[in-house]
Amino acid sequence: MSKADVVVIGGGIVGAAVARELSRYQLDIVLLEAETDIAMGTSKANSAILHAGFDAKPTCWKARLNVLGNALYRQLQDELKLHIGWTGSLVVAKDPVDMAVLEELLVRGQQNGVNGLALLGRDEVLAREPNLASDITGALWAPTAGIICPFGATFAFAENAIRNGATLLRETPALDIVVENGRVAGVRTPQGVINTKFVVNAAGVRADDIARLAGDESFTIQARKGEYILFDRSVRNLVNSVIFPAPSKISKGILIAPTVHGNLFIGPDAQNIDDKTDIAATGNGMDRVITGARRLVPNLPLQAAITQFSGLRATAEDGDFILRESEAARGLVHAAGIQSPGLTAAPAIAQVVSALLKEAGLKLSEKRDFNPANPLKPAFQELSWEQRSSLIASNPLYGRVICRCETVTEAEIVAAIHSPCGARTVDGVKRRVRAGSGRCQGGFCGPRVTAILARELNIPMTEVRKDSIDSRLFFDKLPGNCEVPAHE
Ligand SMILES: Cc1cc2nc3c(=O)[nH]c(=O)nc-3n(C[C@H](O)[C@H](O)[C@H](O)COP(=O)(O)OP(=O)(O)OC[C@H]3O[C@@H](n4cnc5c(N)ncnc54)[C@H](O)[C@@H]3O)c2cc1C
């Protein structure tokens, strides 16, 4: 790839949504991702909530784009086949100070244009959520909040962009931005320079480093880590909606929420960190998360915890999104400082970025054959016995269950590998079809998924990676041509 109309740097939810938005037009679009896969930065580890939009002050990007993004997801849900549950959310109060915060949030939400907000009394809250702490005094109910699969959404945006002609280059970091006479002229990658006049900076916590490559020192990004604990499906019914405490100045607080896949999680805490690669789960983080969540639900079923994870918020100095053309390098548009509610706002951010590119001189001519829809991919686990039998009759690989915890078949894994922006790593398979997401966390299916990847990608097992570039699973003494081990 030696030239493009637009290069989008960063394959998180924002870069993928931008690529998809731009794929409506007659443009050569390249989406660059440094890692082995897209959705490996903040977009893989967050609270997965489609926020209603009452948190941010009305004058900022966050407020406007949260409410618009939430509305856009309602339309995109069918088009892109997104996994969304419109559960609503409750911000609960425990004392008069918290109640005053809820009243402020109610007014702010109404100013932001959030529909259906209501203050509920204690009895009404406990009728909806019987497992909440008995000392709560009331809550702010937001019916438009929802839950989503964040990596599924990132894959869906990217897949649709690719179906509409965009090119995804993985393991291809932007090493430099070529600037000539104050204008962007190209992006240097390990494979050479991609000549382009327009670049979108959607590099998450690295967005300030990307800006610096173009000589733009106008902002810095502070990484703020948040840790989580994920619970087994067996305790999914502990809460029915997303439950927040009254928020603090720096975070929405430690919450408890169901996931679209039927699990439950608690978190995140909020710790500023210097190392932008540090996503380790820590003992102290776990303690903070458990203490915070117990204030909401005292009887936490800790025995049902199956894993921990953490994500990094990309925090800008003034706390708002940075959406503008760079003054140092014309044609470079920043989508930076995209902390929460960036997942919710992503489709709206994509529209703003597209408008900024147009203002910067990019010609946007609509494509007549733009197809906004992705095809439906059946999840074997969710089908009736009749539907399963008919799939097995059409393709016997549906009859081989590789992940026992989540009932994921070999046919689904093979399809995930060969789809546009297909899986190349064991965790890439996990994030697309959930093999390895269950109670055993890949203890059983991990080697089988590895062997299927080796076979389908035609590489030796020793070349298969768990997730990141340096995460090979096997070394030496393995046959080059591995087959999936037969079932016992
Ligand atoms: C703890 C936590 C909880 C959150 N909860 C919510 C929530 O419930 N709801 C919500 O709406 N939002 C939430 N957010 C925010 C949301 O997750 C982010 O706003 C969103 O994921 C940011 O997406 P992004 O595409 O900007 O960044 P990322 O997903 O980080 O993507 C950036 C990508 O750029 C790539 N990259 C970096 N450098 C280069 C380079 N040189 N070349 C090529 N590629 C590069 C990275 O590898 C990465 O894949 C939360 C965030 C955190 C951390």
The ligand as an ORCA input file, in Angstrom:
! r2SCAN-3c Opt
* xyz 0 1
  C     -11.751      1.560     32.799
  C     -12.503      2.092     31.610
  C     -13.902      2.035     31.567
  C     -14.598      2.558     30.486
  N     -15.941      2.381     30.398
  C     -16.626      2.884     29.347
  C     -18.019      2.659     29.219
  O     -18.617      1.925     29.987
  N     -18.667      3.269     28.206
  C     -18.038      4.068     27.311
  O     -18.707      4.640     26.453
  N     -16.691      4.234     27.357
  C     -15.985      3.642     28.343
  N     -14.633      3.776     28.418
  C     -13.961      4.525     27.370
  C     -13.787      3.706     26.105
  O     -13.369      2.403     26.400
  C     -12.759      4.429     25.259
  O     -13.177      5.759     25.086
  C     -12.586      3.805     23.887
  O     -12.387      2.422     23.974
  C     -11.392      4.475     23.223
  O     -11.228      3.913     21.964
  P     -10.033      4.359     21.044
  O     -10.271      3.738     19.723
  O      -9.873      5.837     21.116
  O      -8.728      3.781     21.755
  P      -8.130      2.309     21.765
  O      -9.162      1.276     21.860
  O      -7.071      2.304     22.817
  O      -7.473      2.155     20.331
  C      -6.274      2.801     19.979
  C      -5.510      1.855     19.078
  O      -4.395      2.541     18.531
  C      -3.355      1.601     18.366
  N      -2.109      2.327     18.199
  C      -1.418      3.038     19.131
  N      -0.294      3.545     18.596
  C      -0.285      3.192     17.288
  C       0.610      3.422     16.196
  N       1.749      4.125     16.350
  N       0.308      2.890     15.001
  C      -0.830      2.160     14.808
  N      -1.696      1.902     15.817
  C      -1.435      2.417     17.029
  C      -3.444      0.779     19.636
  O      -2.797     -0.462     19.513
  C      -4.943      0.653     19.809
  O      -5.452     -0.514     19.217
  C     -13.896      3.204     29.454
  C     -12.501      3.229     29.481
  C     -11.812      2.637     30.533
  C     -10.335      2.577     30.523
*
